[in-house]
Amino acid sequence: MLRTTGQLIGTWLRVTLLLGLAVLIAGWIWGFGSGPFALAVVAAVVVETFAVRGLAREWVFEARGRWWWL
């Protein structure tokens, strides 16, 4: 279970880093106060939410198969 947890946290960190860089680049290109930048931030939040939900589902699926993980 620790291996699965570590892999999921690593995946989450990579997704978060990539989304953060994408938002930063969008801010540099369009300006940090523009409409497209705000749209990029909202899109990043939505993608992050779906990624976290998917990773949580994967972790719960693994936890169900290993009742002894506690």
mmCIF file of the N, C-alpha and C atoms, coordinates in Angstrom:
data_MODEL
# 
_entry.id   MODEL 
# 
loop_
_atom_site.group_PDB 
_atom_site.id 
_atom_site.type_symbol 
_atom_site.label_atom_id 
_atom_site.label_alt_id 
_atom_site.label_comp_id 
_atom_site.label_asym_id 
_atom_site.label_entity_id 
_atom_site.label_seq_id 
_atom_site.pdbx_PDB_ins_code 
_atom_site.Cartn_x 
_atom_site.Cartn_y 
_atom_site.Cartn_z 
_atom_site.occupancy 
_atom_site.B_iso_or_equiv 
_atom_site.pdbx_formal_charge 
_atom_site.auth_seq_id 
_atom_site.auth_comp_id 
_atom_site.auth_asym_id 
_atom_site.auth_atom_id 
_atom_site.pdbx_PDB_model_num 
ATOM 1   N N  . MET A 1 1  ? 0.813   -1.177 0.000   1.00 0.00 ? 1  MET A N  1 
ATOM 2   C CA . MET A 1 1  ? 0.000   0.000  0.000   1.00 0.00 ? 1  MET A CA 1 
ATOM 3   C C  . MET A 1 1  ? 0.869   1.258  0.000   1.00 0.00 ? 1  MET A C  1 
ATOM 4   N N  . LEU A 1 2  ? 1.988   1.209  0.680   1.00 0.00 ? 2  LEU A N  1 
ATOM 5   C CA . LEU A 1 2  ? 2.882   2.372  0.689   1.00 0.00 ? 2  LEU A CA 1 
ATOM 6   C C  . LEU A 1 2  ? 3.431   2.650  -0.709  1.00 0.00 ? 2  LEU A C  1 
ATOM 7   N N  . ARG A 1 3  ? 3.709   1.594  -1.466  1.00 0.00 ? 3  ARG A N  1 
ATOM 8   C CA . ARG A 1 3  ? 4.205   1.768  -2.827  1.00 0.00 ? 3  ARG A CA 1 
ATOM 9   C C  . ARG A 1 3  ? 3.147   2.442  -3.692  1.00 0.00 ? 3  ARG A C  1 
ATOM 10  N N  . THR A 1 4  ? 1.915   1.983  -3.578  1.00 0.00 ? 4  THR A N  1 
ATOM 11  C CA . THR A 1 4  ? 0.816   2.571  -4.338  1.00 0.00 ? 4  THR A CA 1 
ATOM 12  C C  . THR A 1 4  ? 0.605   4.025  -3.933  1.00 0.00 ? 4  THR A C  1 
ATOM 13  N N  . THR A 1 5  ? 0.628   4.299  -2.655  1.00 0.00 ? 5  THR A N  1 
ATOM 14  C CA . THR A 1 5  ? 0.460   5.670  -2.167  1.00 0.00 ? 5  THR A CA 1 
ATOM 15  C C  . THR A 1 5  ? 1.575   6.567  -2.699  1.00 0.00 ? 5  THR A C  1 
ATOM 16  N N  . GLY A 1 6  ? 2.798   6.075  -2.670  1.00 0.00 ? 6  GLY A N  1 
ATOM 17  C CA . GLY A 1 6  ? 3.925   6.846  -3.189  1.00 0.00 ? 6  GLY A CA 1 
ATOM 18  C C  . GLY A 1 6  ? 3.800   7.129  -4.676  1.00 0.00 ? 6  GLY A C  1 
ATOM 19  N N  . GLN A 1 7  ? 3.369   6.129  -5.438  1.00 0.00 ? 7  GLN A N  1 
ATOM 20  C CA . GLN A 1 7  ? 3.194   6.333  -6.879  1.00 0.00 ? 7  GLN A CA 1 
ATOM 21  C C  . GLN A 1 7  ? 2.107   7.353  -7.162  1.00 0.00 ? 7  GLN A C  1 
ATOM 22  N N  . LEU A 1 8  ? 1.009   7.283  -6.423  1.00 0.00 ? 8  LEU A N  1 
ATOM 23  C CA . LEU A 1 8  ? -0.084  8.221  -6.645  1.00 0.00 ? 8  LEU A CA 1 
ATOM 24  C C  . LEU A 1 8  ? 0.304   9.642  -6.250  1.00 0.00 ? 8  LEU A C  1 
ATOM 25  N N  . ILE A 1 9  ? 1.031   9.791  -5.170  1.00 0.00 ? 9  ILE A N  1 
ATOM 26  C CA . ILE A 1 9  ? 1.483   11.127 -4.767  1.00 0.00 ? 9  ILE A CA 1 
ATOM 27  C C  . ILE A 1 9  ? 2.458   11.680 -5.800  1.00 0.00 ? 9  ILE A C  1 
ATOM 28  N N  . GLY A 1 10 ? 3.352   10.830 -6.300  1.00 0.00 ? 10 GLY A N  1 
ATOM 29  C CA . GLY A 1 10 ? 4.278   11.264 -7.345  1.00 0.00 ? 10 GLY A CA 1 
ATOM 30  C C  . GLY A 1 10 ? 3.556   11.690 -8.611  1.00 0.00 ? 10 GLY A C  1 
ATOM 31  N N  . THR A 1 11 ? 2.540   10.940 -9.001  1.00 0.00 ? 11 THR A N  1 
ATOM 32  C CA . THR A 1 11 ? 1.753   11.297 -10.177 1.00 0.00 ? 11 THR A CA 1 
ATOM 33  C C  . THR A 1 11 ? 1.034   12.617 -9.962  1.00 0.00 ? 11 THR A C  1 
ATOM 34  N N  . TRP A 1 12 ? 0.451   12.782 -8.783  1.00 0.00 ? 12 TRP A N  1 
ATOM 35  C CA . TRP A 1 12 ? -0.235  14.031 -8.475  1.00 0.00 ? 12 TRP A CA 1 
ATOM 36  C C  . TRP A 1 12 ? 0.730   15.219 -8.523  1.00 0.00 ? 12 TRP A C  1 
ATOM 37  N N  . LEU A 1 13 ? 1.927   15.051 -7.977  1.00 0.00 ? 13 LEU A N  1 
ATOM 38  C CA . LEU A 1 13 ? 2.901   16.144 -7.995  1.00 0.00 ? 13 LEU A CA 1 
ATOM 39  C C  . LEU A 1 13 ? 3.313   16.504 -9.417  1.00 0.00 ? 13 LEU A C  1 
ATOM 40  N N  . ARG A 1 14 ? 3.489   15.498 -10.274 1.00 0.00 ? 14 ARG A N  1 
ATOM 41  C CA . ARG A 1 14 ? 3.849   15.778 -11.674 1.00 0.00 ? 14 ARG A CA 1 
ATOM 42  C C  . ARG A 1 14 ? 2.726   16.513 -12.395 1.00 0.00 ? 14 ARG A C  1 
ATOM 43  N N  . VAL A 1 15 ? 1.492   16.064 -12.199 1.00 0.00 ? 15 VAL A N  1 
ATOM 44  C CA . VAL A 1 15 ? 0.347   16.726 -12.839 1.00 0.00 ? 15 VAL A CA 1 
ATOM 45  C C  . VAL A 1 15 ? 0.240   18.167 -12.357 1.00 0.00 ? 15 VAL A C  1 
ATOM 46  N N  . THR A 1 16 ? 0.385   18.381 -11.063 1.00 0.00 ? 16 THR A N  1 
ATOM 47  C CA . THR A 1 16 ? 0.294   19.722 -10.497 1.00 0.00 ? 16 THR A CA 1 
ATOM 48  C C  . THR A 1 16 ? 1.404   20.621 -11.030 1.00 0.00 ? 16 THR A C  1 
ATOM 49  N N  . LEU A 1 17 ? 2.599   20.093 -11.124 1.00 0.00 ? 17 LEU A N  1 
ATOM 50  C CA . LEU A 1 17 ? 3.730   20.867 -11.647 1.00 0.00 ? 17 LEU A CA 1 
ATOM 51  C C  . LEU A 1 17 ? 3.493   21.254 -13.105 1.00 0.00 ? 17 LEU A C  1 
ATOM 52  N N  . LEU A 1 18 ? 3.049   20.309 -13.928 1.00 0.00 ? 18 LEU A N  1 
ATOM 53  C CA . LEU A 1 18 ? 2.799   20.607 -15.332 1.00 0.00 ? 18 LEU A CA 1 
ATOM 54  C C  . LEU A 1 18 ? 1.682   21.633 -15.505 1.00 0.00 ? 18 LEU A C  1 
ATOM 55  N N  . LEU A 1 19 ? 0.619   21.495 -14.733 1.00 0.00 ? 19 LEU A N  1 
ATOM 56  C CA . LEU A 1 19 ? -0.469  22.467 -14.817 1.00 0.00 ? 19 LEU A CA 1 
ATOM 57  C C  . LEU A 1 19 ? -0.018  23.850 -14.339 1.00 0.00 ? 19 LEU A C  1 
ATOM 58  N N  . GLY A 1 20 ? 0.775   23.882 -13.298 1.00 0.00 ? 20 GLY A N  1 
ATOM 59  C CA . GLY A 1 20 ? 1.302   25.158 -12.815 1.00 0.00 ? 20 GLY A CA 1 
ATOM 60  C C  . GLY A 1 20 ? 2.184   25.842 -13.845 1.00 0.00 ? 20 GLY A C  1 
ATOM 61  N N  . LEU A 1 21 ? 3.022   25.066 -14.490 1.00 0.00 ? 21 LEU A N  1 
ATOM 62  C CA . LEU A 1 21 ? 3.868   25.632 -15.546 1.00 0.00 ? 21 LEU A CA 1 
ATOM 63  C C  . LEU A 1 21 ? 3.030   26.126 -16.724 1.00 0.00 ? 21 LEU A C  1 
ATOM 64  N N  . ALA A 1 22 ? 1.994   25.370 -17.084 1.00 0.00 ? 22 ALA A N  1 
ATOM 65  C CA . ALA A 1 22 ? 1.119   25.793 -18.179 1.00 0.00 ? 22 ALA A CA 1 
ATOM 66  C C  . ALA A 1 22 ? 0.419   27.105 -17.850 1.00 0.00 ? 22 ALA A C  1 
ATOM 67  N N  . VAL A 1 23 ? -0.039  27.243 -16.618 1.00 0.00 ? 23 VAL A N  1 
ATOM 68  C CA . VAL A 1 23 ? -0.701  28.488 -16.204 1.00 0.00 ? 23 VAL A CA 1 
ATOM 69  C C  . VAL A 1 23 ? 0.301   29.643 -16.184 1.00 0.00 ? 23 VAL A C  1 
ATOM 70  N N  . LEU A 1 24 ? 1.497   29.386 -15.722 1.00 0.00 ? 24 LEU A N  1 
ATOM 71  C CA . LEU A 1 24 ? 2.535   30.416 -15.700 1.00 0.00 ? 24 LEU A CA 1 
ATOM 72  C C  . LEU A 1 24 ? 2.877   30.875 -17.116 1.00 0.00 ? 24 LEU A C  1 
ATOM 73  N N  . ILE A 1 25 ? 3.016   29.940 -18.033 1.00 0.00 ? 25 ILE A N  1 
ATOM 74  C CA . ILE A 1 25 ? 3.304   30.286 -19.428 1.00 0.00 ? 25 ILE A CA 1 
ATOM 75  C C  . ILE A 1 25 ? 2.138   31.071 -20.034 1.00 0.00 ? 25 ILE A C  1 
ATOM 76  N N  . ALA A 1 26 ? 0.908   30.642 -19.724 1.00 0.00 ? 26 ALA A N  1 
ATOM 77  C CA . ALA A 1 26 ? -0.260  31.384 -20.214 1.00 0.00 ? 26 ALA A CA 1 
ATOM 78  C C  . ALA A 1 26 ? -0.252  32.811 -19.678 1.00 0.00 ? 26 ALA A C  1 
ATOM 79  N N  . GLY A 1 27 ? 0.155   32.987 -18.437 1.00 0.00 ? 27 GLY A N  1 
ATOM 80  C CA . GLY A 1 27 ? 0.245   34.328 -17.862 1.00 0.00 ? 27 GLY A CA 1 
ATOM 81  C C  . GLY A 1 27 ? 1.288   35.173 -18.548 1.00 0.00 ? 27 GLY A C  1 
ATOM 82  N N  . TRP A 1 28 ? 2.415   34.576 -18.881 1.00 0.00 ? 28 TRP A N  1 
ATOM 83  C CA . TRP A 1 28 ? 3.463   35.318 -19.585 1.00 0.00 ? 28 TRP A CA 1 
ATOM 84  C C  . TRP A 1 28 ? 3.023   35.689 -21.001 1.00 0.00 ? 28 TRP A C  1 
ATOM 85  N N  . ILE A 1 29 ? 2.318   34.794 -21.654 1.00 0.00 ? 29 ILE A N  1 
ATOM 86  C CA . ILE A 1 29 ? 1.913   35.049 -23.036 1.00 0.00 ? 29 ILE A CA 1 
ATOM 87  C C  . ILE A 1 29 ? 0.785   36.068 -23.100 1.00 0.00 ? 29 ILE A C  1 
ATOM 88  N N  . TRP A 1 30 ? -0.278  35.865 -22.346 1.00 0.00 ? 30 TRP A N  1 
ATOM 89  C CA . TRP A 1 30 ? -1.474  36.698 -22.449 1.00 0.00 ? 30 TRP A CA 1 
ATOM 90  C C  . TRP A 1 30 ? -1.543  37.802 -21.403 1.00 0.00 ? 30 TRP A C  1 
ATOM 91  N N  . GLY A 1 31 ? -0.694  37.764 -20.424 1.00 0.00 ? 31 GLY A N  1 
ATOM 92  C CA . GLY A 1 31 ? -0.761  38.739 -19.337 1.00 0.00 ? 31 GLY A CA 1 
ATOM 93  C C  . GLY A 1 31 ? -1.566  38.162 -18.179 1.00 0.00 ? 31 GLY A C  1 
ATOM 94  N N  . PHE A 1 32 ? -1.128  38.453 -16.973 1.00 0.00 ? 32 PHE A N  1 
ATOM 95  C CA . PHE A 1 32 ? -1.713  37.829 -15.796 1.00 0.00 ? 32 PHE A CA 1 
ATOM 96  C C  . PHE A 1 32 ? -3.087  38.387 -15.429 1.00 0.00 ? 32 PHE A C  1 
ATOM 97  N N  . GLY A 1 33 ? -3.522  39.446 -16.056 1.00 0.00 ? 33 GLY A N  1 
ATOM 98  C CA . GLY A 1 33 ? -4.830  40.006 -15.743 1.00 0.00 ? 33 GLY A CA 1 
ATOM 99  C C  . GLY A 1 33 ? -5.837  39.829 -16.868 1.00 0.00 ? 33 GLY A C  1 
ATOM 100 N N  . SER A 1 34 ? -5.491  39.015 -17.867 1.00 0.00 ? 34 SER A N  1 
ATOM 101 C CA . SER A 1 34 ? -6.350  38.905 -19.045 1.00 0.00 ? 34 SER A CA 1 
ATOM 102 C C  . SER A 1 34 ? -7.383  37.792 -18.894 1.00 0.00 ? 34 SER A C  1 
ATOM 103 N N  . GLY A 1 35 ? -8.353  37.817 -19.792 1.00 0.00 ? 35 GLY A N  1 
ATOM 104 C CA . GLY A 1 35 ? -9.391  36.793 -19.813 1.00 0.00 ? 35 GLY A CA 1 
ATOM 105 C C  . GLY A 1 35 ? -8.864  35.406 -20.150 1.00 0.00 ? 35 GLY A C  1 
ATOM 106 N N  . PRO A 1 36 ? -7.985  35.277 -21.167 1.00 0.00 ? 36 PRO A N  1 
ATOM 107 C CA . PRO A 1 36 ? -7.456  33.946 -21.465 1.00 0.00 ? 36 PRO A CA 1 
ATOM 108 C C  . PRO A 1 36 ? -6.655  33.339 -20.309 1.00 0.00 ? 36 PRO A C  1 
ATOM 109 N N  . PHE A 1 37 ? -5.973  34.184 -19.538 1.00 0.00 ? 37 PHE A N  1 
ATOM 110 C CA . PHE A 1 37 ? -5.249  33.671 -18.372 1.00 0.00 ? 37 PHE A CA 1 
ATOM 111 C C  . PHE A 1 37 ? -6.228  33.126 -17.330 1.00 0.00 ? 37 PHE A C  1 
ATOM 112 N N  . ALA A 1 38 ? -7.302  33.852 -17.086 1.00 0.00 ? 38 ALA A N  1 
ATOM 113 C CA . ALA A 1 38 ? -8.313  33.386 -16.132 1.00 0.00 ? 38 ALA A CA 1 
ATOM 114 C C  . ALA A 1 38 ? -8.926  32.077 -16.615 1.00 0.00 ? 38 ALA A C  1 
ATOM 115 N N  . LEU A 1 39 ? -9.156  31.962 -17.908 1.00 0.00 ? 39 LEU A N  1 
ATOM 116 C CA . LEU A 1 39 ? -9.677  30.723 -18.477 1.00 0.00 ? 39 LEU A CA 1 
ATOM 117 C C  . LEU A 1 39 ? -8.682  29.574 -18.298 1.00 0.00 ? 39 LEU A C  1 
ATOM 118 N N  . ALA A 1 40 ? -7.392  29.871 -18.457 1.00 0.00 ? 40 ALA A N  1 
ATOM 119 C CA . ALA A 1 40 ? -6.360  28.845 -18.255 1.00 0.00 ? 40 ALA A CA 1 
ATOM 120 C C  . ALA A 1 40 ? -6.319  28.394 -16.799 1.00 0.00 ? 40 ALA A C  1 
ATOM 121 N N  . VAL A 1 41 ? -6.504  29.314 -15.872 1.00 0.00 ? 41 VAL A N  1 
ATOM 122 C CA . VAL A 1 41 ? -6.520  28.967 -14.448 1.00 0.00 ? 41 VAL A CA 1 
ATOM 123 C C  . VAL A 1 41 ? -7.724  28.078 -14.135 1.00 0.00 ? 41 VAL A C  1 
ATOM 124 N N  . VAL A 1 42 ? -8.887  28.446 -14.662 1.00 0.00 ? 42 VAL A N  1 
ATOM 125 C CA . VAL A 1 42 ? -10.090 27.650 -14.424 1.00 0.00 ? 42 VAL A CA 1 
ATOM 126 C C  . VAL A 1 42 ? -9.923  26.252 -15.033 1.00 0.00 ? 42 VAL A C  1 
ATOM 127 N N  . ALA A 1 43 ? -9.377  26.187 -16.238 1.00 0.00 ? 43 ALA A N  1 
ATOM 128 C CA . ALA A 1 43 ? -9.153  24.886 -16.885 1.00 0.00 ? 43 ALA A CA 1 
ATOM 129 C C  . ALA A 1 43 ? -8.179  24.037 -16.072 1.00 0.00 ? 43 ALA A C  1 
ATOM 130 N N  . ALA A 1 44 ? -7.127  24.647 -15.540 1.00 0.00 ? 44 ALA A N  1 
ATOM 131 C CA . ALA A 1 44 ? -6.163  23.913 -14.728 1.00 0.00 ? 44 ALA A CA 1 
ATOM 132 C C  . ALA A 1 44 ? -6.804  23.382 -13.450 1.00 0.00 ? 44 ALA A C  1 
ATOM 133 N N  . VAL A 1 45 ? -7.672  24.168 -12.847 1.00 0.00 ? 45 VAL A N  1 
ATOM 134 C CA . VAL A 1 45 ? -8.364  23.727 -11.633 1.00 0.00 ? 45 VAL A CA 1 
ATOM 135 C C  . VAL A 1 45 ? -9.270  22.543 -11.944 1.00 0.00 ? 45 VAL A C  1 
ATOM 136 N N  . VAL A 1 46 ? -9.972  22.604 -13.065 1.00 0.00 ? 46 VAL A N  1 
ATOM 137 C CA . VAL A 1 46 ? -10.860 21.504 -13.451 1.00 0.00 ? 46 VAL A CA 1 
ATOM 138 C C  . VAL A 1 46 ? -10.051 20.234 -13.725 1.00 0.00 ? 46 VAL A C  1 
ATOM 139 N N  . VAL A 1 47 ? -8.963  20.353 -14.473 1.00 0.00 ? 47 VAL A N  1 
ATOM 140 C CA . VAL A 1 47 ? -8.119  19.192 -14.761 1.00 0.00 ? 47 VAL A CA 1 
ATOM 141 C C  . VAL A 1 47 ? -7.541  18.622 -13.471 1.00 0.00 ? 47 VAL A C  1 
ATOM 142 N N  . GLU A 1 48 ? -7.096  19.483 -12.583 1.00 0.00 ? 48 GLU A N  1 
ATOM 143 C CA . GLU A 1 48 ? -6.542  19.033 -11.300 1.00 0.00 ? 48 GLU A CA 1 
ATOM 144 C C  . GLU A 1 48 ? -7.594  18.283 -10.484 1.00 0.00 ? 48 GLU A C  1 
ATOM 145 N N  . THR A 1 49 ? -8.816  18.794 -10.491 1.00 0.00 ? 49 THR A N  1 
ATOM 146 C CA . THR A 1 49 ? -9.894  18.141 -9.753  1.00 0.00 ? 49 THR A CA 1 
ATOM 147 C C  . THR A 1 49 ? -10.164 16.746 -10.295 1.00 0.00 ? 49 THR A C  1 
ATOM 148 N N  . PHE A 1 50 ? -10.239 16.622 -11.623 1.00 0.00 ? 50 PHE A N  1 
ATOM 149 C CA . PHE A 1 50 ? -10.462 15.307 -12.222 1.00 0.00 ? 50 PHE A CA 1 
ATOM 150 C C  . PHE A 1 50 ? -9.290  14.367 -11.954 1.00 0.00 ? 50 PHE A C  1 
ATOM 151 N N  . ALA A 1 51 ? -8.069  14.898 -11.981 1.00 0.00 ? 51 ALA A N  1 
ATOM 152 C CA . ALA A 1 51 ? -6.898  14.067 -11.708 1.00 0.00 ? 51 ALA A CA 1 
ATOM 153 C C  . ALA A 1 51 ? -6.915  13.557 -10.270 1.00 0.00 ? 51 ALA A C  1 
ATOM 154 N N  . VAL A 1 52 ? -7.229  14.430 -9.332  1.00 0.00 ? 52 VAL A N  1 
ATOM 155 C CA . VAL A 1 52 ? -7.279  14.026 -7.920  1.00 0.00 ? 52 VAL A CA 1 
ATOM 156 C C  . VAL A 1 52 ? -8.380  12.989 -7.697  1.00 0.00 ? 52 VAL A C  1 
ATOM 157 N N  . ARG A 1 53 ? -9.535  13.194 -8.325  1.00 0.00 ? 53 ARG A N  1 
ATOM 158 C CA . ARG A 1 53 ? -10.630 12.217 -8.185  1.00 0.00 ? 53 ARG A CA 1 
ATOM 159 C C  . ARG A 1 53 ? -10.214 10.856 -8.731  1.00 0.00 ? 53 ARG A C  1 
ATOM 160 N N  . GLY A 1 54 ? -9.554  10.852 -9.891  1.00 0.00 ? 54 GLY A N  1 
ATOM 161 C CA . GLY A 1 54 ? -9.114  9.594  -10.477 1.00 0.00 ? 54 GLY A CA 1 
ATOM 162 C C  . GLY A 1 54 ? -8.060  8.901  -9.630  1.00 0.00 ? 54 GLY A C  1 
ATOM 163 N N  . LEU A 1 55 ? -7.131  9.667  -9.109  1.00 0.00 ? 55 LEU A N  1 
ATOM 164 C CA . LEU A 1 55 ? -6.094  9.090  -8.261  1.00 0.00 ? 55 LEU A CA 1 
ATOM 165 C C  . LEU A 1 55 ? -6.685  8.565  -6.954  1.00 0.00 ? 55 LEU A C  1 
ATOM 166 N N  . ALA A 1 56 ? -7.650  9.283  -6.409  1.00 0.00 ? 56 ALA A N  1 
ATOM 167 C CA . ALA A 1 56 ? -8.298  8.808  -5.182  1.00 0.00 ? 56 ALA A CA 1 
ATOM 168 C C  . ALA A 1 56 ? -9.052  7.511  -5.438  1.00 0.00 ? 56 ALA A C  1 
ATOM 169 N N  . ARG A 1 57 ? -9.736  7.430  -6.576  1.00 0.00 ? 57 ARG A N  1 
ATOM 170 C CA . ARG A 1 57 ? -10.430 6.180  -6.918  1.00 0.00 ? 57 ARG A CA 1 
ATOM 171 C C  . ARG A 1 57 ? -9.445  5.014  -7.042  1.00 0.00 ? 57 ARG A C  1 
ATOM 172 N N  . GLU A 1 58 ? -8.326  5.276  -7.680  1.00 0.00 ? 58 GLU A N  1 
ATOM 173 C CA . GLU A 1 58 ? -7.326  4.217  -7.829  1.00 0.00 ? 58 GLU A CA 1 
ATOM 174 C C  . GLU A 1 58 ? -6.803  3.774  -6.461  1.00 0.00 ? 58 GLU A C  1 
ATOM 175 N N  . TRP A 1 59 ? -6.559  4.725  -5.568  1.00 0.00 ? 59 TRP A N  1 
ATOM 176 C CA . TRP A 1 59 ? -6.052  4.385  -4.253  1.00 0.00 ? 59 TRP A CA 1 
ATOM 177 C C  . TRP A 1 59 ? -7.093  3.580  -3.473  1.00 0.00 ? 59 TRP A C  1 
ATOM 178 N N  . VAL A 1 60 ? -8.358  3.997  -3.539  1.00 0.00 ? 60 VAL A N  1 
ATOM 179 C CA . VAL A 1 60 ? -9.419  3.286  -2.825  1.00 0.00 ? 60 VAL A CA 1 
ATOM 180 C C  . VAL A 1 60 ? -9.579  1.876  -3.384  1.00 0.00 ? 60 VAL A C  1 
ATOM 181 N N  . PHE A 1 61 ? -9.461  1.726  -4.701  1.00 0.00 ? 61 PHE A N  1 
ATOM 182 C CA . PHE A 1 61 ? -9.550  0.398  -5.304  1.00 0.00 ? 61 PHE A CA 1 
ATOM 183 C C  . PHE A 1 61 ? -8.442  -0.508 -4.770  1.00 0.00 ? 61 PHE A C  1 
ATOM 184 N N  . GLU A 1 62 ? -7.231  0.021  -4.676  1.00 0.00 ? 62 GLU A N  1 
ATOM 185 C CA . GLU A 1 62 ? -6.118  -0.756 -4.123  1.00 0.00 ? 62 GLU A CA 1 
ATOM 186 C C  . GLU A 1 62 ? -6.356  -1.069 -2.641  1.00 0.00 ? 62 GLU A C  1 
ATOM 187 N N  . ALA A 1 63 ? -6.890  -0.110 -1.896  1.00 0.00 ? 63 ALA A N  1 
ATOM 188 C CA . ALA A 1 63 ? -7.120  -0.311 -0.463  1.00 0.00 ? 63 ALA A CA 1 
ATOM 189 C C  . ALA A 1 63 ? -8.183  -1.378 -0.228  1.00 0.00 ? 63 ALA A C  1 
ATOM 190 N N  . ARG A 1 64 ? -9.198  -1.440 -1.082  1.00 0.00 ? 64 ARG A N  1 
ATOM 191 C CA . ARG A 1 64 ? -10.228 -2.455 -0.920  1.00 0.00 ? 64 ARG A CA 1 
ATOM 192 C C  . ARG A 1 64 ? -9.656  -3.855 -1.097  1.00 0.00 ? 64 ARG A C  1 
ATOM 193 N N  . GLY A 1 65 ? -8.711  -4.001 -1.978  1.00 0.00 ? 65 GLY A N  1 
ATOM 194 C CA . GLY A 1 65 ? -8.113  -5.309 -2.223  1.00 0.00 ? 65 GLY A CA 1 
ATOM 195 C C  . GLY A 1 65 ? -7.139  -5.731 -1.145  1.00 0.00 ? 65 GLY A C  1 
ATOM 196 N N  . ARG A 1 66 ? -6.767  -4.818 -0.269  1.00 0.00 ? 66 ARG A N  1 
ATOM 197 C CA . ARG A 1 66 ? -5.779  -5.091 0.779   1.00 0.00 ? 66 ARG A CA 1 
ATOM 198 C C  . ARG A 1 66 ? -6.337  -4.626 2.118   1.00 0.00 ? 66 ARG A C  1 
ATOM 199 N N  . TRP A 1 67 ? -7.183  -5.408 2.696   1.00 0.00 ? 67 TRP A N  1 
ATOM 200 C CA . TRP A 1 67 ? -7.818  -5.020 3.951   1.00 0.00 ? 67 TRP A CA 1 
ATOM 201 C C  . TRP A 1 67 ? -6.822  -4.887 5.088   1.00 0.00 ? 67 TRP A C  1 
ATOM 202 N N  . TRP A 1 68 ? -5.651  -5.453 4.939   1.00 0.00 ? 68 TRP A N  1 
ATOM 203 C CA . TRP A 1 68 ? -4.657  -5.463 6.011   1.00 0.00 ? 68 TRP A CA 1 
ATOM 204 C C  . TRP A 1 68 ? -3.735  -4.265 5.956   1.00 0.00 ? 68 TRP A C  1 
ATOM 205 N N  . TRP A 1 69 ? -3.952  -3.325 5.065   1.00 0.00 ? 69 TRP A N  1 
ATOM 206 C CA . TRP A 1 69 ? -2.982  -2.248 4.853   1.00 0.00 ? 69 TRP A CA 1 
ATOM 207 C C  . TRP A 1 69 ? -2.829  -1.344 6.063   1.00 0.00 ? 69 TRP A C  1 
ATOM 208 N N  . LEU A 1 70 ? -3.812  -1.318 6.950   1.00 0.00 ? 70 LEU A N  1 
ATOM 209 C CA . LEU A 1 70 ? -3.670  -0.483 8.133   1.00 0.00 ? 70 LEU A CA 1 
ATOM 210 C C  . LEU A 1 70 ? -2.642  -1.128 9.038   1.00 0.00 ? 70 LEU A C  1 
# 
